């Protein structure tokens, strides 16, 4: 924005009034959608100094526009289980913002999925994708289908039914889904096959996270976990710290968690705990990643099985207790709102130096306040876990060029992208008067790129 205004108390008040007014309208228009409200508030509050400095954004009604999705699609997903019983689930796709490129964001299969969660994820995705510097807009989708305990046949029949409807709204230049919770290589493969069958052509760029043999990118499965660690590495470096010799706790034991554990360990850290939706394991000798990979990637079993082969480890029911384990670095990589203010205070009391969000919105607003007020280095999700979608964009580029890069080439590009995200977030935080606050910095850096593109394209 070229029209700069001196920041005064009056301009700050005008900006606050604008943000409050639009936020209240969002609540009224989207009642009972607490996750969406939380995501909107977290970003809106960060943008007050931007509107105080550049009032043109207010004139263009930019908050009203970016907080309303361009399109929200819901649909029925009927399928037949192994007993011959007809089951019906609900499918979602939110195409939130296409100012920077085709909609891009994962598909989540989990019983908790509803419109509020899909919209919060799509809203966050818009700014996360902006931070990567790649030409991709924001979207998200999924279903309240629970893949746990389902046979391969049931997974295939469900995903084929899901894609039969979703295929009407996606394409390499329109909307490119990927995986998320409950959607891995198996589910992506079944959906890609059904899309190909319906469309009658091999459009490799329609989905990312594909198998290497049919258009996937090397380093994609590692990307979110590796990227989170690369982001933390930069954060630590600026504070004169490192992973080497640090004790780390990582929640979750899915794709993001596994590869965060792997990269942190490669950098010299000792990861002592991980979890799943039933409970967590604590291994003071250090988590054995080969065992976790076998349990989760091959056998698809519970993390409680870990203690059967590692006598140094203990298993505890429930997930929140994992944050009672003293550590230098905490990486919440499981799900939204897994760290509340009480868990945050416990982490701080036990001496945590850095927290970075590998999952989407795993810390409550109150928890984030605790970390920031306590001087803990904090990497917000939209910055710290952007590595997955960054490499998804690199997968799209490879598909468009009909070539494949080596693992080392992709990993090097990922490292550069994550370093740039960190530096841009630091720069924005300093420019707008919040030095060291990466929540504000990431929100502002992500917002400005989206907002400027939206204004340039007119009121659409």
Residue pairs with C-beta under 8 A, 6 or more apart in sequence:
1 54
1 56
1 57
1 452
3 54
3 55
3 56
4 53
4 54
5 11
5 52
5 53
5 54
5 55
7 49
7 52
7 53
8 52
11 52
11 53
11 55
12 48
12 49
12 52
14 51
14 52
14 55
14 58
15 47
15 48
15 49
15 50
15 51
15 52
15 55
15 58
16 48
18 51
18 58
18 63
19 44
19 45
19 47
19 48
19 51
19 63
22 44
22 63
22 64
22 67
23 40
23 41
23 44
25 64
26 36
26 37
26 40
26 67
27 37
29 68
30 36
30 37
30 116
30 119
32 116
33 115
33 116
33 119
33 120
34 116
35 116
35 117
35 119
35 120
35 336
35 337
35 361
36 116
36 117
36 119
36 120
36 123
38 120
38 337
38 361
38 364
38 365
39 120
39 123
39 124
39 361
40 67
40 123
41 365
42 361
42 365
42 368
42 439
42 443
43 123
43 127
43 443
43 447
44 63
44 67
46 439
46 440
46 443
46 444
46 447
47 63
47 443
47 444
47 447
49 432
49 433
49 434
49 444
50 57
50 432
50 444
50 447
50 448
51 57
51 58
53 432
56 455
57 63
57 451
57 455
60 454
60 455
60 459
62 451
62 454
62 455
65 454
65 459
66 97
66 126
66 447
66 450
66 451
66 454
67 123
69 94
69 95
69 96
69 97
69 119
69 122
69 123
70 95
70 96
70 97
70 98
71 94
71 95
71 169
72 92
72 93
72 94
72 95
72 115
72 118
72 119
73 92
73 93
73 94
73 95
73 169
74 90
74 91
74 92
74 115
75 90
75 91
75 92
75 165
75 166
76 88
76 89
76 90
76 91
76 165
77 88
77 89
77 90
77 91
77 143
77 145
77 158
77 161
77 162
77 165
78 86
78 87
78 88
78 161
79 86
79 87
79 88
79 89
79 154
79 157
79 158
79 160
79 161
80 86
80 87
80 157
81 87
81 154
82 151
82 153
82 154
87 158
89 143
89 144
89 145
89 158
89 162
90 143
90 144
91 141
91 142
91 143
91 162
91 165
91 166
92 113
92 114
92 115
92 118
92 141
92 142
92 143
93 118
93 139
93 140
93 141
93 166
93 169
93 170
93 175
93 177
94 118
94 119
94 121
94 122
94 139
94 140
94 141
95 103
95 122
95 137
95 139
95 169
95 175
96 103
96 105
96 119
96 122
96 123
96 125
96 126
96 137
96 138
96 139
96 140
97 103
97 126
97 137
97 138
97 450
97 454
98 137
99 137
99 450
99 453
99 454
99 457
100 129
100 130
100 135
100 136
100 137
100 449
100 450
100 453
101 129
101 134
101 135
101 136
101 137
102 136
102 137
102 171
102 172
102 173
102 174
102 175
102 176
103 136
103 137
103 138
103 139
103 174
103 175
103 176
104 125
104 129
104 136
104 137
104 138
104 139
104 175
104 176
104 178
104 389
104 392
104 393
104 396
105 121
105 122
105 125
105 129
105 138
105 139
105 140
105 141
105 177
105 178
105 180
105 389
106 121
106 140
106 141
106 142
106 177
106 178
106 179
106 180
106 183
106 209
106 388
106 389
107 140
107 141
107 142
107 143
107 177
107 178
107 179
107 180
107 183
107 187
107 191
108 117
108 118
108 121
108 140
108 141
108 142
108 143
108 180
108 181
108 182
108 183
109 142
109 143
109 145
109 146
109 147
109 181
109 182
109 183
109 187
110 142
110 144
110 146
110 181
110 182
111 144
111 145
111 146
112 144
113 142
113 143
113 144
114 144
117 336
118 140
118 141
118 142
119 140
120 336
120 360
120 361
121 140
121 180
121 360
122 138
122 139
122 140
123 138
124 138
124 360
124 361
124 381
124 382
125 138
125 139
125 140
125 389
126 137
126 138
126 446
126 450
127 138
127 382
127 442
127 443
127 446
127 447
127 450
128 138
128 381
128 382
128 383
128 385
128 386
128 389
128 446
129 136
129 137
129 138
129 386
129 389
129 393
130 138
130 445
130 446
130 447
130 449
130 450
131 382
131 383
131 386
131 421
131 424
131 425
131 442
131 445
131 446
131 449
132 386
132 389
132 390
132 393
132 417
132 421
133 417
133 420
134 389
134 390
134 393
134 394
134 417
135 393
136 176
136 389
136 392
136 393
136 396
139 175
139 177
140 180
141 166
141 177
142 180
142 182
142 183
143 158
143 162
145 158
145 162
145 182
146 182
147 155
147 182
147 187
148 182
150 158
152 186
155 186
155 187
155 190
156 190
159 187
159 190
159 191
159 194
160 190
160 191
160 193
160 194
162 191
163 190
163 191
163 194
163 195
163 198
164 194
164 198
166 177
166 191
167 194
167 195
167 198
167 199
169 175
170 176
170 177
170 195
170 206
171 203
171 206
172 203
172 204
172 205
172 206
172 396
172 399
172 400
176 205
176 206
176 207
176 208
176 392
176 396
177 191
177 207
177 208
178 188
178 207
178 208
178 209
178 388
178 389
178 392
179 185
179 187
179 188
179 209
179 255
181 254
181 335
183 209
184 209
184 255
185 209
185 210
185 211
185 221
188 207
188 209
188 210
188 211
189 210
189 211
189 214
191 207
192 206
192 207
192 210
192 214
195 203
195 206
195 207
196 202
196 203
204 210
204 214
204 215
204 399
205 215
205 396
205 399
205 400
208 216
208 217
208 220
208 392
208 395
208 396
209 216
209 220
209 221
209 392
209 395
210 216
210 395
212 218
215 395
215 398
215 399
216 395
217 391
217 392
217 394
217 395
217 398
217 404
217 405
217 410
218 404
218 405
218 406
218 407
218 410
219 226
219 391
219 407
219 410
219 411
219 414
220 388
220 391
220 392
220 395
220 410
221 255
221 259
222 259
222 262
222 263
222 411
223 259
223 387
223 388
223 390
223 391
223 392
223 410
223 414
224 255
224 256
224 259
224 260
224 358
224 385
224 387
224 388
225 255
225 256
225 257
225 258
225 259
225 260
225 261
225 262
225 263
225 333
225 358
225 387
226 259
226 260
226 262
226 263
226 387
226 411
226 414
227 384
227 385
227 386
227 387
227 388
227 390
227 391
227 414
227 417
227 418
228 256
228 260
228 331
228 333
228 356
228 357
228 358
228 379
228 384
228 385
228 387
229 243
229 260
229 263
229 264
229 267
229 331
230 263
230 387
230 414
230 415
230 418
230 419
231 356
231 379
231 383
231 384
231 387
231 418
231 421
231 422
232 243
232 329
232 331
232 354
232 356
232 377
232 379
232 384
233 242
233 243
233 267
234 418
234 419
234 422
234 423
235 354
235 356
235 377
235 379
235 422
235 438
236 242
236 243
236 329
236 353
236 354
236 377
238 426
239 353
239 354
239 377
241 353
241 354
242 267
242 268
243 264
243 267
243 268
243 269
243 329
244 267
244 268
244 269
245 268
245 269
245 270
246 268
246 269
246 270
246 327
246 328
246 329
246 353
247 269
247 270
247 272
247 326
247 327
247 328
247 329
248 261
248 264
248 269
248 270
248 271
248 272
248 327
248 328
248 329
248 330
248 331
249 271
249 272
249 273
249 322
249 323
249 325
249 327
249 329
249 330
249 331
250 257
250 260
250 261
250 264
250 271
250 273
250 274
250 287
250 331
250 333
250 358
251 257
251 273
251 274
251 275
251 280
251 319
251 322
251 323
251 331
251 332
251 333
251 334
251 338
251 359
251 362
252 274
252 275
252 276
252 332
252 333
252 334
252 335
252 358
252 359
253 274
253 275
253 276
253 292
253 295
253 296
253 303
254 276
254 296
254 333
254 334
256 333
256 358
256 359
256 385
256 388
257 274
257 331
257 333
257 334
257 358
258 289
258 292
258 293
258 296
258 297
260 331
260 333
260 358
261 271
261 274
261 287
261 289
261 292
262 289
264 271
264 329
264 331
265 271
265 286
265 289
269 329
270 286
271 286
271 287
272 282
272 283
272 284
272 286
272 287
272 325
272 327
273 280
273 281
273 282
273 283
273 287
273 322
273 325
273 327
274 280
274 281
274 287
274 292
274 303
274 322
275 281
275 303
275 319
275 322
275 334
276 296
276 302
276 303
277 319
277 334
278 302
278 303
278 304
278 317
278 319
279 303
279 304
279 315
279 316
279 317
279 318
279 319
280 303
280 315
280 316
280 318
280 319
280 321
280 322
281 287
281 303
281 304
281 306
281 307
281 313
281 314
281 315
281 316
282 313
282 314
282 316
282 322
282 325
283 306
283 310
283 312
283 313
283 314
284 312
285 310
285 312
285 313
288 306
288 310
291 306
291 309
291 310
292 303
292 306
295 301
295 302
295 303
295 305
295 306
296 303
299 305
303 315
304 315
306 313
306 315
307 313
307 314
307 315
316 322
319 334
319 338
320 338
320 340
320 343
323 330
323 339
323 343
323 344
323 346
323 347
324 343
324 346
324 350
325 350
326 350
326 351
327 347
327 350
327 352
328 351
328 352
328 353
328 354
329 352
329 353
329 354
329 355
329 356
330 339
330 347
330 352
330 354
330 355
330 356
331 355
331 356
331 357
331 358
332 338
332 339
332 355
332 357
332 358
332 359
332 362
332 363
333 358
333 359
333 362
334 359
334 362
335 359
335 360
335 362
336 359
336 360
336 361
336 362
337 361
337 362
337 363
337 364
338 359
338 362
338 363
339 347
339 355
339 362
339 363
339 364
339 367
340 364
340 366
340 367
341 364
341 366
341 367
341 369
341 370
343 367
344 363
344 366
344 367
344 368
344 370
344 371
345 370
347 355
347 371
347 376
348 370
348 371
348 374
348 376
352 376
353 376
353 377
354 376
354 377
354 378
354 379
355 363
355 371
355 376
355 377
355 378
355 379
356 378
356 379
356 384
357 363
357 379
357 380
357 381
357 384
357 385
358 381
358 384
358 385
359 381
359 385
360 381
360 385
361 381
362 381
363 371
368 378
368 380
368 439
371 378
372 378
372 437
372 439
378 438
378 439
379 438
380 438
380 439
380 442
380 443
382 442
382 443
382 446
383 421
383 422
383 425
383 438
383 442
386 417
386 418
386 421
387 414
387 417
387 418
390 414
390 417
390 418
391 410
391 413
391 414
394 405
394 410
394 413
394 414
398 404
398 405
405 413
421 442
422 438
424 441
424 445
425 438
425 441
425 442
425 445
426 436
426 438
426 441
427 441
427 445
428 440
428 441
428 442
428 444
428 445
428 448
429 435
429 436
429 437
429 438
429 440
429 441
429 444
430 441
432 440
432 441
432 444
434 440
434 441
